[in-house]
Amino acid sequence: MILPGDPEELVALGAFAGAQIVVLCFSVIIANAYRERALLVHGASITLALLTVQLIVGGSALLAQAAMLALLAVDGMHLRELVSHAGALRTLRRVLIVTCVAVLPLLAVVGHVASVPLLLPAAVAWATVVTVIMLRAWPQSQPWASWLVAGQLALACGAIWQGWHSLDGSQDGVISLALLLSVWATTTYLSSVWRSRISAETRVRIDARNTIDPVTGLLMPLIFYDRVEAVRSLMIRYGHPSVLLLIHVENVARLTAEFGPGVGESVLPEAADRIRGILREGDVAARLSQSRIAVLAEGMATAEAAGNVASRILVAGMKEPLPLAATEFLHFRIILAAVPVDDMPPKALLQRMADKLDEQVRTPSERRIVTLTGEELLA
């Protein structure tokens, strides 16, 4: 076993190993909490880094060389995960995969079996491939790429340092190698977490775009239909009543003709905000067209929905004038019905309600809330 003779160097070696262990723990915890595969790969590479230092201290130069080559291979696969967003690197990523999956493991086996120091040329070749990839990925990988470059540079210097000393069989420089590996583990972890958060925010925006209407902030129709089906299941199992309301914004066309398209386009978002403001927790709404919004009110019968939801929607429309037309208010017509327990698709159900609402719009009356019975709805 080869240990530093100076107690301060021994403490430094333990501190650098401890820092890598801390980063390893954080990588595993964050990877499992947020399902980040890249951090799991980084944790595996940190384990190989610790093994490399231990083998050097233990005097196993050839095994340490094989461990370092394995470390370079695993870190290359981690790098591939991080730059997977860069489409221009498709060919270079294939080269990196071949290098990490085939070339480096083969060199590790050959170097150990034949007792040949192959780490230095392998590290130089690996560093060349990584440098080309980082140069191409840099413009598309800001701001976390700065930490990644620092980490890859530290790892390349450590591998070349170890490979240089392995040429003459010297085991000197283990403190420097441990320091470089600690810098690599920490900076690469930071870049991985930063990139992970940016990617997560992007995924959230994409998911929201697929589920939330960009004009009103209400649900998209398909998501609304799924919610109606879920409510229907509750009704069948537990007798849980629910009501569908179809709301028609009556004066969209008139406001557009009188005040211009700007005012007309602002009517529906304003109506959506006011409807959202009176919904209870668990109630949902969706935009169906330029002038119609559907609402699902759970846990109430039609009479309660008419008195507590529909009437409040009418009041919300008349409570304040429109921001872009100070003399105008929102006028709603509402038709509502209990969600039936039969297998009628939600889209067909809302279409029947829309047909009834069209009749109300064509022959307007003072009655602005109409309740449909089950027979009227299914007729």
Rosetta blueprint (number, residue, H / E / L):
1 M L
2 I L
3 L L
4 P L
5 G L
6 D L
7 P H
8 E H
9 E H
10 L H
11 V H
12 A H
13 L H
14 G H
15 A H
16 F H
17 A H
18 G H
19 A H
20 Q H
21 I H
22 V H
23 V H
24 L H
25 C H
26 F H
27 S H
28 V H
29 I H
30 I H
31 A H
32 N H
33 A H
34 Y H
35 R L
36 E L
37 R H
38 A H
39 L H
40 L H
41 V H
42 H H
43 G H
44 A H
45 S H
46 I H
47 T H
48 L H
49 A H
50 L H
51 L H
52 T H
53 V H
54 Q H
55 L H
56 I H
57 V H
58 G L
59 G L
60 S L
61 A H
62 L H
63 L H
64 A H
65 Q H
66 A H
67 A H
68 M H
69 L H
70 A H
71 L H
72 L H
73 A H
74 V H
75 D H
76 G H
77 M H
78 H H
79 L H
80 R H
81 E H
82 L H
83 V L
84 S L
85 H L
86 A L
87 G H
88 A H
89 L H
90 R H
91 T H
92 L H
93 R H
94 R H
95 V H
96 L H
97 I H
98 V H
99 T H
100 C H
101 V H
102 A H
103 V H
104 L H
105 P H
106 L H
107 L H
108 A H
109 V H
110 V H
111 G H
112 H H
113 V H
114 A H
115 S L
116 V L
117 P L
118 L L
119 L H
120 L H
121 P H
122 A H
123 A H
124 V H
125 A H
126 W H
127 A H
128 T H
129 V H
130 V H
131 T H
132 V H
133 I H
134 M H
135 L H
136 R H
137 A H
138 W H
139 P H
140 Q H
141 S L
142 Q L
143 P L
144 W L
145 A H
146 S H
147 W H
148 L H
149 V H
150 A H
151 G H
152 Q H
153 L H
154 A H
155 L H
156 A H
157 C H
158 G H
159 A H
160 I H
161 W H
162 Q H
163 G H
164 W H
165 H H
166 S H
167 L H
168 D L
169 G L
170 S L
171 Q L
172 D L
173 G L
174 V H
175 I H
176 S H
177 L H
178 A H
179 L H
180 L H
181 L H
182 S H
183 V H
184 W H
185 A H
186 T H
187 T H
188 T H
189 Y H
190 L H
191 S H
192 S H
193 V H
194 W H
195 R H
196 S H
197 R H
198 I H
199 S H
200 A H
201 E H
202 T H
203 R H
204 V H
205 R H
206 I H
207 D H
208 A H
209 R H
210 N H
211 T H
212 I E
213 D L
214 P L
215 V L
216 T L
217 G L
218 L L
219 L E
220 M L
221 P H
222 L H
223 I H
224 F H
225 Y H
226 D H
227 R H
228 V H
229 E H
230 A H
231 V H
232 R H
233 S H
234 L H
235 M H
236 I H
237 R H
238 Y H
239 G L
240 H L
241 P L
242 S E
243 V E
244 L E
245 L E
246 L E
247 I E
248 H E
249 V E
250 E L
251 N L
252 V H
253 A H
254 R H
255 L H
256 T H
257 A H
258 E H
259 F H
260 G L
261 P H
262 G H
263 V H
264 G H
265 E H
266 S H
267 V H
268 L H
269 P H
270 E H
271 A H
272 A H
273 D H
274 R H
275 I H
276 R H
277 G H
278 I H
279 L L
280 R L
281 E L
282 G L
283 D L
284 V E
285 A E
286 A E
287 R E
288 L L
289 S L
290 Q L
291 S L
292 R E
293 I E
294 A E
295 V E
296 L E
297 A E
298 E E
299 G L
300 M L
301 A L
302 T H
303 A H
304 E H
305 A H
306 A H
307 G H
308 N H
309 V H
310 A H
311 S H
312 R H
313 I H
314 L H
315 V H
316 A H
317 G H
318 M H
319 K H
320 E L
321 P L
322 L E
323 P L
324 L L
325 A E
326 A L
327 T L
328 E L
329 F L
330 L L
331 H L
332 F E
333 R E
334 I E
335 I E
336 L E
337 A E
338 A E
339 V L
340 P L
341 V L
342 D L
343 D L
344 M L
345 P L
346 P H
347 K H
348 A H
349 L H
350 L H
351 Q H
352 R H
353 M H
354 A H
355 D H
356 K H
357 L H
358 D H
359 E H
360 Q H
361 V H
362 R H
363 T L
364 P L
365 S L
366 E L
367 R L
368 R L
369 I E
370 V E
371 T E
372 L E
373 T L
374 G H
375 E H
376 E H
377 L H
378 L H
379 A L
